[in-house]
Amino acid sequence: MADDGSILVTGAAGQLGGVGRTVTSLLLDRGLPVRAMVRREDDRAAALRAAGAEVVVGDLLEPADVYRVVSGCRRVYFGMSVSAGYLEASVTMAAVAREVGVDALVNMSQMTVSQMSIQQTTPSPQQRQHWLSEQALAWSGLPVVIIRPTVFLEGFFLPLTGPTVRERGRIELPFGRGKTNPVAAADVARVVAAVLADPGPHLHRIYELTGPRSQDLHGVAREYSDALNREVTYSDILPEEWERELKGKGLPEYLTRHLVTMAELNRAGRYDRLADGVERVTGRPAMSVREFVSLHADDFGGRRS
Ligand SMILES: NC(=O)c1ccc[n+]([C@@H]2O[C@H](COP(=O)([O-])OP(=O)(O)OC[C@H]3O[C@@H](n4cnc5c(N)ncnc54)[C@H](OP(=O)(O)O)[C@@H]3O)[C@@H](O)[C@H]2O)c1
């Protein structure tokens, strides 16, 4: 591949609200050349190509694939789905980025890492891998920018509260009275795209990203109610009940352990955070829960007229 100064975006196929997918379109909108890495040729890959990205297929756990896709790129966004091979993929990316020599590596992490240390960890295998990945990137000496968002509205609240809000008008989660402050993955992607477009001022920084308001789930439910113009309430379910439900959905054990830990930390008040990274980097405040639910009203059962 030629050295065309493309920006590599990994995990570009993504789910609804997947960060890589949105970053790709935001960079293309800015007229920047993007190499979008996907795992396989499918409709999502075709859509990225139609939008103007150079689509490359590869596995982030295969060093030769990573070397092939990074070669010729000066800037890289590294992110992939919550999965057991995360640390291996991060370290592979770091080794390749050192070999190739990149100007900026933007690394997706999690806000929980801000409260972690050798002595203080969490039972989530994903949070542990993010902490270790950040350590490895620090040792690498690469020009890294770390993005630490809190829980996503798209990746968590939409799939895990959408069905019960549609069917029963209830948010059913085992978060107790813990406060939380979800962020829209769309905002996270805006931050990543802004950094990739002009990395210089951001190098070696860590950005923590939350929404604009930390509140318990009764408060979150009120924002849902306002957005949908009908009553939505919060029901604090038992953690074991929720874990059984997640297992019933057939989620991988690794992801279930991560989600169960997130709920535990939410109950313990560990997600009660307010960070201004979205506004600081993009100049625009983070989206509220109400705005998000309004935008996705159909997925929550629609807005009553
Ligand atoms: N969801 C949250 O609430 C939340 C909050 C804070 C931080 N985060 C962090 O955000 C990241 C996930 O971001 P996201 O939601 O944007 O990701 P995503 O959409 O779930 O995943 C991005 C892509 O990674 C690809 N992928 C997975 N394994 C791969 C491999 N071995 N090789 C190549 N590609 C691979 C997937 O491909 P396929 O689609 O083909 O499977 C997927 O399209 C994680 O690091 C997570 O810890 C998430």
The ligand as a Gaussian input file, in Angstrom:
#p B3LYP/6-31G(d) Opt

LIG

0 1
 N      -19.986000       0.129000      25.190000
 C      -19.639000       0.918000      26.215000
 O      -20.473000       1.296000      27.065000
 C      -18.216000       1.399000      26.324000
 C      -17.901000       2.385000      27.258000
 C      -16.584000       2.831000      27.368000
 C      -15.599000       2.279000      26.565000
 N      -15.949000       1.308000      25.667000
 C      -14.887000       0.715000      24.869000
 O      -15.178000       0.942000      23.498000
 C      -14.627000      -0.137000      22.746000
 C      -15.704000      -0.700000      21.879000
 O      -16.032000       0.321000      20.985000
 P      -17.224000       0.171000      19.970000
 O      -18.514000       0.015000      20.725000
 O      -17.051000       1.267000      19.014000
 O      -16.829000      -1.238000      19.306000
 P      -17.751000      -2.248000      18.541000
 O      -18.592000      -1.494000      17.587000
 O      -18.340000      -3.195000      19.518000
 O      -16.608000      -3.054000      17.800000
 C      -15.824000      -2.482000      16.818000
 C      -15.383000      -3.520000      15.840000
 O      -14.298000      -4.312000      16.309000
 C      -14.240000      -5.358000      15.379000
 N      -13.375000      -6.428000      15.832000
 C      -13.533000      -7.225000      16.898000
 N      -12.537000      -8.111000      16.972000
 C      -11.712000      -7.861000      15.924000
 C      -10.531000      -8.450000      15.438000
 N       -9.945000      -9.468000      16.074000
 N       -9.967000      -7.943000      14.331000
 C      -10.531000      -6.902000      13.673000
 N      -11.656000      -6.300000      14.084000
 C      -12.245000      -6.783000      15.187000
 C      -15.683000      -5.812000      15.233000
 O      -15.865000      -6.431000      13.986000
 P      -17.229000      -7.226000      13.647000
 O      -18.333000      -6.222000      13.677000
 O      -16.997000      -7.771000      12.293000
 O      -17.388000      -8.249000      14.713000
 C      -16.435000      -4.509000      15.372000
 O      -16.951000      -4.062000      14.152000
 C      -14.072000      -1.140000      23.719000
 O      -12.712000      -0.849000      23.882000
 C      -14.813000      -0.795000      24.988000
 O      -14.111000      -1.189000      26.148000
 C      -17.226000       0.864000      25.516000

